[in-house]
Amino acid sequence: MSSFLTPDGKPFWGGTYFRPDTFTSLLKQVAQLWQQDRPKLIAQANNITNAVRQLTAASGKAREVGENAIEQAIINILARHDDFLGGFSSAPKFPNENLLLLLLESAQRGNKQALAAAEKTLMAMAQGGIYDQIGGGFHRYATDDHWLTPHFEKMLYNQAHLARAYVIAYQLTGKAIYATVARQTLDYVLREMTSDQGGFYSATDADSEGEEGLFFLWTPAQIRAVLNKKETQLALSLYDVTEAGNFEGKNILSLPVSLEKYAKKHAIPVAELNKKVELIRKKLRRARDKREPPLRDDKIITAWNGMMITTLAQAADILEAPRYLVAAQTAANLIWSKLKKGQGELWRVYLHGNASISAHQNDYAYFAEALLTLYDTSGERAWLKRAKEIVEGMLTHFWDKEQTGFFMNRADNTLLIVRPKSPADSAIPSGNAVAVRVLAMLATRTGEPGYGDKANATLNAFSEAITRYPSRYAYMLLAADELLHGELGMRRYGARGAVKAMAKLENNWIVVELNMREGWHINAHQPLQKNLIATRLDGEQLGQVFYPKPDYLRLSFQQSTLALYQGKVRLRGKLLSQKPGALSVKVQFQACDDKRCLPPEEMVFNVR
């Protein structure tokens, strides 16, 4: 794009794709007009600037975004869903992670139709050529309706958000295929898109050796050269590899049927088939690694690294894989040490040992989301402290004090003629959407209501646009759902962040772990005083509940001895029966420090 600007940076004309001779002539004409008719050009520049301001400004009238917008977004997304082939459009087919994550959020609230649609698309992609069946990870999009033929580029943000979707789907359903795809995708990132310092690279190209997709393609002869006879027969059959090929005389590997259906059809135990497939994948990957790989974009971008850190930390938790937490912490420490330019300030890009470009608002939002997820998974308060610093920096440099919401750029960024806002999702969730979720999370974890106020104000700023086109704001509505109904997952925060609770299933027991911040306590299950609220674990499918032995203490506000729980305690409830689906349990408690008691609280967990 070539733009002609006034001295104060306002554009009065622009265009694209000029030939050198045409551009030279154009420069002379513009120079002549500037000398002869400058007021007209300045007036045109002012008109364009005003139009840009109107286009990017937040909604004038703020209305709260509530149940209707979330419900309507789900309806719209389901109406777009391809119930036969998965996805949300005809070719080219993009993963649309934002829509998938909102569907999965709704599914966790009990929406079976949303879960069915999400599963259809997740399974279709996992079996298609858009998924790298040998190396793991997803290509950017599919050029056909069946997810077979991808544009072979791989983007870090796709890996982050798709792996997150598969992790959540596994948590929801317990289906091993989702955990497998998530692990293979994350392992691909750690193996091929991670720097020596632990940061994550941005992308790999579609081409190698001058041909699109060549690195990923196979012929029967190439497979026979790597595998033994039985392995070759299985690979050719399983991945539908033919002499004619399905892409320029070669084969994109895909799974025409799922491994479960293939195992049933060929009378092979699923576990045995999985072992054989994993061996085939390893052998073919080792052979493929000898080829010339696609070029890699080695930029480490703060926002995109934040996405991957969030997913790795969440995967470490749900998949019970500590190595993912180590990788997430390493990357977060790299961003903190190399891309932090000052107190609450970030750089956007790290390349060849140098940090550059002042971070955008979405860099702050995504990195803060990552730091909060690290805090959730690890329990280390240093991550919470860092998250708070980054959020304060985001509020200082990007918050619109007049209309609320966040600008994309800082006030001292003079490259843009106006300060735009970007509330709608694109290929990734918008910076404003992530900020709403981050602010809500921080309010819950710190007990500081000002963060929640800012989250609500951001939603209100864009409420009119969200009401008109709700599905364009999928991630912001996911954040709104958490803001309205509380967060989902295994963890909850109460007592203004002083009590952290986690519920899980251990064999035939429901276990709720309560972790109280130093200086805080909750009443025991049998308080010594009748007027105190007891800690209780209840559930329709729970039998006997076992509570820990309390501590007996005297505190400054109470002369008599109290029966208390402090530090970390576990409540264990015996399951009477284990029905399909989620098990609902409720924890009741009242938290106090040595000066005051907070109102009683209840936490409801849906444990799978």
N, C-alpha and C positions, 0 to 999 in steps of 0.2 A: 504494500500500500504506500503510495506517494501522496503526501499531504502538503499543501501550501498554507503557511501560518502567518498571522500578523506578528509584529514584534512581541506582543504580550501572550503569544501562544495559542491564539484562537484560529481554527482552520476556516478558510473561505472556499477551498476547492480541493478535490482529491480524486485519485483514480488508481487503477492497478494495471500491471502488465504492459508497460510502454516499451516499444523498441527504442534502441539508443538514438536513432535519428529523429524519431517522433518526440522523444523526451527532450532533446536539445532544442527543437523548434518550440515545444511547449514552454520551456524555461524562458525563452525570449519573449513569447506572448505574455506570460505572467508578469515579467519584469516591465513590459511596456504598459500593461493595464495598471500596474501598481503606481507608475509614474503619472498616468493620464486620468485614472478614475479611482483613486484610492478611497474616497468616502463610500463608494458603492461596494467595494470589496470589504471594507470594515463593517458596513451594515450587514452584509451577507454573513460575515464571520460571527457577528452578534446573534443573528437569527439561528445559525447552526448551533452555537453554544447554548442558547436558551432551549432549543429543541432537545439537546443532549441532556440538559439539566432536568427537563420534564420527564424524559424517558427513564432516567436512572433514579429519580427521587423516590423516596418511600411514600407509601400511601398517605394522603392528607388526613383522612379520618381513621383513627385507630379503634379497632374493635377486637375484643378478645377472641382468640382462636380456640374453639372448644370442640365438643363432641361432634357437631355436625360436619365440620370441615374434615376431621379424621375419617368419619364414616363415609362421607362422600368421596374422599380420595380412594378409599378401599374399593368402593363401588366402581369408580372410574377405572382403577387399575385392573380389577377383575373383568370388566367389560372389554378391556384391551387385550387380555391374556389369550394366547393361542392354546386352547385346551387340547389340541391334537399334537402339536410339535413343541410346545413350550415357547416362552418368550412373549414379548409385548408388541410385536410388529411383524410385518413381512420383511423379507430380506432388503437391505442388510440387517442382520440381527445383532443387537448389542446386548450385553448382559443386563444392563439397567439395574445395577446393584442397589441404587437408592430405593427402587420399587420393591425389590426382593426383601430388603431389610425392614421396610414398613410392613410388608405382608407377614414377615416372621414375627414382628412385634405384635401385630394383631392376632396371629396364631397363638402366641403365648398368653393372650387374654382369652383364648378359647374359641377363636374363629376358625372353624374347620375348613371352610371354603378357601380362606386365605392360605392355610397350610397346604391344601391340595394343589393350589396354583403354584406356590413357591416350590413344592416338591417336584412338580412336573417339569418346571424350568431347570431346576438344579440337576435333576437326573438326565434331562436331555443334553445339557451342556457337558456333564461328566462323561457321557458316552460318545459325544461328538468329536469332530476334529478340531473344534475351537479349544478343546482341552488337549494338552500335550500328553498323550497316553504313555509316552516313554520317559520323559524328563519331569513331568509334572508342571503345573502352572497353566495359565490361560492366555490364549492369544486375544487380541483386542476386540475383534468382532467376527461374525461369520457372514460370508457373502451370499449364502443361500438360506433357504427356509429350514433346512434340516440340521443346521449347526455343523455341517461336514467340512466345508471349505472356509478356512479362516483367512483374514488378513493377518499374516504371520508375526507381526509386531507384538511384543509383550511389554506391557506397561506395569510399573510397580503398583500404581493405584488399583488396577484390576486385581492383582494378586492379593492386595491387602483386603479389599472389601469383599471379594468373592470368598476368600478363605474364611473371613469372618461370618459370611452367610452360611457356609457349610458347617462351621463349628456350631452355630446356633441351631441349625437344622438337626445336627447330631444330638445336641442337648435336648431338643424338643421330642425327637422320635426314637433316639437310641439306635438308629440304623447305622451299621458299621461303614457303609459306603461313603457317608458324608464325612466321617472322621478320616477315612482313608484319603479322600480327595483333599481335605484340608491339610493333612500331614504332608502329602506329596507336593502340594503347592508351596507350603512353608519351607519344606526341605529344599525345593528348587531355589527359592529366594536365598536361603542361607548358603547354598552351594554355589550359585552362579551370579547372584546379584548383590553380594555383600562384599564390602571393601575389607582390607586387612585391619582397619581400625573399627570395623563393626557397623559402619553406616550402610545404607541401602541405595544402590544405583537406580537410576530413573527408568531405563527402558533398554530393550534390545531391538535391533532393526528387523525388518521382514526379510531382507535379502542376504544371501551369502554367495560368494563366487559370482556375483552379478545376476543371480536368478532368485526370484521370489520363492521363499519357502524351501529351497533346495536342502537346507540343513535338516529339515524335518521329514523329508520324503523317503520312501522305501520302494524297492523292487523286490520281487520274490527271490531273485538271485542274491541280492544284498543280505536278505534275512537268512538264506541257506548258508551263506559264508560265515555267519556268526553262530548259529544255533545247530544243535544236533538234529537228527531226523525227526524224532518225536516232538521236540520243541518247535521245530519248523512247521510241522503239520498243525500243531495247536495254534501257533502265532498266525499262520496264513488263514486259518479258519476263523479264529476269534476276532481278528482285526479286519477281516474281509479283504485280504490282499490278493490282487489278481495280476495277471500278466499285462492286461490292458490298462490297469490303473484307474484312478479316479481324478487325477490332476496332472495334466500334461505328460501322460504316459507313465507316471509314477503313482505311488499310493500315499494318501494321507491316512494315517491309522485312526480308526474309530471302532466303537463297539456297537454293531447293529442291534445286539441284544445285550441285556445286562449280564453280569457274571453269574448271578443267581439263576436266570433263565437258561443260560448256556450250560451251567452245571447240571440242571435238572434234565435238559434235553439229552445230554450226553452221559447221564448217569455217573457223574463225578461228584464226590462230596465237595461242598463249597470251600471248605477249609483247604482241601488238597488242591483245588483249582487256584485258589488265591496264592498258595505257595509257588505253584508252577508259573503263574503269571508274573509274580514278583521276580523270580529268577530270570525269566525272559526279559523283563523290563531292564534289569541290571545289566545283562549281557548286551542288549541292543544299545543301551545308553553308553556303555564303555566304548562300543564300536563307533557310535555317533560322535563321541567326544573327540575322535581323531580327525573328524572333518573340520573344514574351515568354518568357524561359528559366525553368526550374524554380528555385526558391529554392535557395541554396547555404549550407551550414553552413561558416562561415569559421574554425572552430576549427582550430588547428594542434596536433595531438596527438603527443606525442613518440614513442610506440610505433608509431603508424601511419606517421609520417614515417620512422621507422627501417626499416620494411618497404619503403617506396618507394625509399629511398636504397640499400638492399641490391640491389633489382632493377635500378635504374638503373646501378649500378656493374657488376653482372654483365652487363647488356645491352651496356654500353659495350665490355666485353671481348669477348664472344662475337659481337656484331653489328658489331664494329669501328666504333663510333659515338662518337667523343670527346665530342660534345655532351652525351650522357647522363652521362658522368663529370663534366663541368662542373656540370650540374644537381644531381647527387648531392653534390658537394663544397659547392656553394652552400647547399643545404638543411642539410647537416651542420654547416656553420659557423654557420648561423642558430640551430640547436638549441643549439650550444655557447655562443654569445654571449648568447642571450635566455632559454634554458630551463635553464641551469646555475645553480643557486642557491648553490653552494659547492663545495669540494673533494669530488669524487665524489658530488655530490648534484644531483638534477634536479627541475625542475617538470614537470608533466604537460601543461598546456594553455597555449597562447599565443593571445590574441584581442585585437584592437584595440590592439596594442602593449603588452599587459600579460600577464605570466606568473602562473599561479595553480595551485593544487592540487598538493600534494606528489606526486611521481611514484610510480606503483605499480611493483611488481617487473618487470612485463612491459615497462614503459617503459625500464628499465635494460637488460633483456635484448635487446630489439629494437634499441635504439640502439647497444649494443655490437656486435651482429651487423653492423650497418651500417658501423660504424667499421672492423671487421676486414675487411669486403669492400672498403672503400675502400683499405685498406692493400694488400690483394692486388692490386687493379687498378692502383693508382698507384705502388706501391712506396715511398711516402713514410712514413717511420717515425713521423712526428707522429701519424698516425691510429692506429698501434699503441699509442703512448703514451697517447693519449686513451682507447682501448678498455680498456686496463689500469686506468686510473683509474676508469672507470665500473663495471667488473667488481668492483674492490675496494670501491666504494661499495655495489654490490648485495650483496656478501658481508657487509659490515658491518651493513647495515640490514635484510636480509631472510633471511639464512641461519638455519636452525633448528639450533642447536648440539646439541640433544638427539636429535632424530629424523632430522636432515639434510633436505635439500630446502629449498625457498624458500617463505616466506610471501608472500601477495599484498600485504599492507600492512606498514607499519613498526610497531615496538613503540609509538611515541609517537602512533599514529593511534588516538584514543579513540572514534571513531565506531562501531566494530564491537565486539561483545561477545566475540568470539574472533578469533584470527588464522588465517584459513583458508588452505589451500593449494589450488591449482588445477592439478593435473597433466594432466588430460584436455583434449584439444582441444575447442574450440567452433567458432564461425565462423572463428576464427583459431587458430593454434597456441598452446598454453598457454605462459605465461611460464616455467614450469619446463622445458618441452621446449626452448625457445629457449636457456635458460640452459645446458642440457647441451651443446648444439652450440657455444655461445660458449666455454664453459670448455675443451672439447676443442680448439677452434681456437686458443685462447690458449696452451694448453700446447704445442701443436706449434710455434707461432710464437715463443714466448719460451724454450722449453726448461725451463720451470719446472713440475716434475711435480705440484706441489700443485694446480694447476688441473685436471689430469686426475683427480686423486684426488677432487676435489669433483664432477666430472662423473659418475664412477662411483658416488659416494655418493648423488647425486640419483637416478640410475637405480635403485639398490638400494632407496631409500626407497619407491618406488612399484611395485616389481617384482611384488608380489602382485596389485595391481589390473591391471597391464599383462598379466599372465599370464591373468587371467580375461577381459578384454575388449581384446585387443591393438589392434584397429583404431581404438579410441577414442583411442589414443596414437600416431597415425601420425607426427607430427613428432618425438616423442621417440624413436621407433624409427628414424627417419631419422638422428637424431643418434647413436643407438646404433650404427647401421650404420657411420657414419663413424668412431666411436670404436673399433669392433672391427676394421675393415678398412682404415682410412685414407680420406682425403677423395678425392672424384672431381673430375673437371674437368681443366683444362689445367695447373694448378699443383700443386706439392708443396713441402713444407718438410722439410729434413733438418738434421742436425748441431745439434739443439736450437734450430732457428730461424736458424742462421747461414748456411745455404745455401737459397736459393730457386730452384726449378727450374720451367721452363715448356717444354712440348713442343707443337709445332704442325706442320702439314703445309704446305709451301711448294712448289707445283708437284709435282715428282717427288722431293722431298727431305723427310726427317724432320729437323726442327731442334729441338734441345734447348738451351735457354738456361739457363746456371747463373750465378746472381748471389750472390757471397759477401760477407758483411758485412765491413766494414773490420777488418783484423787477422786475418782467417781466410783459409785457402787449401785447395786440394785438390791431391793429387799429379797430375802430368801423365800422359798416356797411356803414356809411356815413362819411368818413374822412373829415376834414375841408380843407385839402390840396389835390389838384388834383393828385399829384405825389405819393400819398400813396396808398398802396394796401388795399382795403376794405375787411372786413370779410364777407363771403357769404356762404349761405346754399342753395344748388341746388339739384334738382332731378326731373326726368321725371314725377313722380306721385305726385309732390308737387305743391300745389297752393300757397296761400299767406304765406309768412314767417314773423314771428314776432321776432324782435330783441330787446334786452334789452336797457334800457336807458344808454348812455355812461357816463363815467367820463370825465370832461374837465380839463386838466392839462397842465402845462408847465414843460418841462424836460430840463436837462442840455445841450443836443445836439440840441435843437430846441427852438428858441426864441418865436415863436408864439404858441398859445394854440392848443392843440391836443385833438381830440375825441378818447377815449380809452376804452378798456375793461380790467379790472384787476380782480384778485381773481377768483371767480367762476361765470360763466354766462351760461344762457340757451338760445339756439336758437330753435324756435319751428316752424315746417312747417306743414301746414294742408294738409292731404292726399286728393287728388282728387278721388282716387279709391284705393281699396286694392286688388290687384291681388294675386293669389297663388304664393308662393315662396318668395324669398328675395326681399326687396325693396332697391334699390341702391341710396345712397345720397352722395353728395360730399361737403366737407367743405374746403373753401379757407381762408387763413389767413397769416399775416406776424407778427412775434414776435420780440419784441425789449426789451432791458433793458434800463437803463438811459444813456448808453454810445454808444450802437450800435444796428443796426437792422440786423436780419438774413434774408437770401433769402426767398421769399414767398414759402409757402407749400400748398399741397393739401392732404386731407385724404379722402379715399373712404370707406364707410361702407355699408355692406350688412346686412340690418336689417330684422329680422324675428319676 
